[in-house]
């Protein structure tokens, strides 16, 4: 949709917006420093915008829009921003609420009666539209097929993102009580907009939100680097070693499909720091504007934790700065938007490379340093709580991806111990962190300005440690130890079958008398899907491809192979106890994985 066409369709609206929004000034933040940092971090290009306290905006770019052609990144190049789409979509819903067309505190079922929830708290706490906006509905984030699939098209009905799973949407924590990020929740919000406006959500948001805001180079519609939806101004997305990937449609597109420019995001940031009026009329209720990022109703907020998420923005405490932010990543892109209402400043930055080893925080910090928005840390004070009472093991409750709950439980737990008047938090993946008391139930980690954690007791009596994006609930060390014992026993069983079974195979021991022969085949078969997955795109992880079907078959056959081996063992003239123990160890682990929904491994469900 060319911007000139939009100007011609609504000249009066555009002129009005230009009067209300300060003119963009193409000033230059430290481009040379950022270009050097991009190269050092193995990134390709970046485009960014800053807004000063006088309302003036600057946009600039560095690096390349396309590493293959060495085309330089330009300040007016279009980029894709992933989950920052949620902030813009939430703004559209707030506009509908301001017009009285929707009640944010209405049950989702009243707007989308076809959507069924498995909500144990339904009688007293139904899922509200506001819960979807604030990621407090207790929903799963997503399933692999909803995000990583080639089956989606640019105009696939949003309902299709849920129709493949006929089960009601499971609510895993009391609605409104805990933050748990959910792309599926924002996909439902796209359906809410369509139900209220009787239009595709992309068309309504483009016409009724982006156009009034003057964001004429932005769209919720699908845009790619090639094909019928190609735009030559769209930068190319990259991964490690300069590998490129064109944008592809996705089922949950309201949660992450948005194409924009740095200049448009500067305009959006300017609006976020306003009172919500356009042309002298209330476009969004001022009270709603003030509520963005101010979490309310959760256990953590009731206990005094300020940082949190509300109405599409997070009150974010990073790099010694507190602001209202939202990050995003999509195929080959990473981006961040932050506004600092107290200082009347803001920034947006998008990188056209998604590289796991890169330090994106370093580049964001450079931009924030230029804005000079540092905040003074809260002082450490004595706590009235006894830190020793909070020692123990904690697991995510709920975890982000329901499918991988077993993985998060075993590898994402934290161990809390007393450290003077503070708490030492250990994980398997990171260095220990000491939380210092700020008074009452609040604690702060070393690199934060505000309280980062709060200690609280849930309604059912369990101890909970919550931060701005996760809640950890205390569990028995015996229970967690049992899960780890199951894992270790299963792995040792697999190793025994591979080693001893392989030795006996080399010795040509008759398979009819060897209880490990068929189990060995079953374990070895687990390797079969690996080369198949390596030959397919990661964007097909959720599709029923040859690789995923083979994976489902071999994981389903694994327990059958173990049972067959036990049957041979029972009839062996000289049974070996270790053979039976190994086979039983694998079986018990497979059973545990089946209980947690991981066996057989069907990646398309």
Secondary structure, DSSP 8 states (H G I E B T S, - for coil): --HHHHHHHTHHHHHHHHHHS--B-----SHHHHHHHHHHTT--EEEEEEE-TTS-EEEEEEEEEETTTTEE--TT-BEE-TTHHHHHHHHHHHHHHHTTS--TTSBHHHH-TT--EE-TTTTT---BHHHHHHT-S------HHHHS-SS--TT--TTHHHHTS-S-EE--S-TTTS----HHHHHHHHHHHHHHHSS-HHHHHIIIIITTTT-TT-BSS--BSSSTTB-TTB--EE-GGG-EE-----TTGGGT--EE-HHHHHHHHHHHTS-SEETTEESS-HHHHHHTT---SSHHHHTT---EEETTEEEEEETTEEEEEEEEEETTEEEEEEEETTTTEEEEEEES---TT--HHHHHHHHHHHHT--------B--SS-GGGG-EEEEESS-S-GGGHHHHHHHS-EEEEEETTEEEEE-SSS--EEEEEBSTTEEE-TT-SS--EEEEE-TTS-EEEE-SS-EEEEE-HHHHHHHHHHHHHHHHHHHHHHHHHHHHHHTT--GGG-TTHHHHHHHHGGGHHHHHHHTS-GGGTTS--HHHHHHHHHHHHHHHHHHHHHHHHHH-TT--HHHHHHHHHHHHHHHHHHHTT-SS--TT-
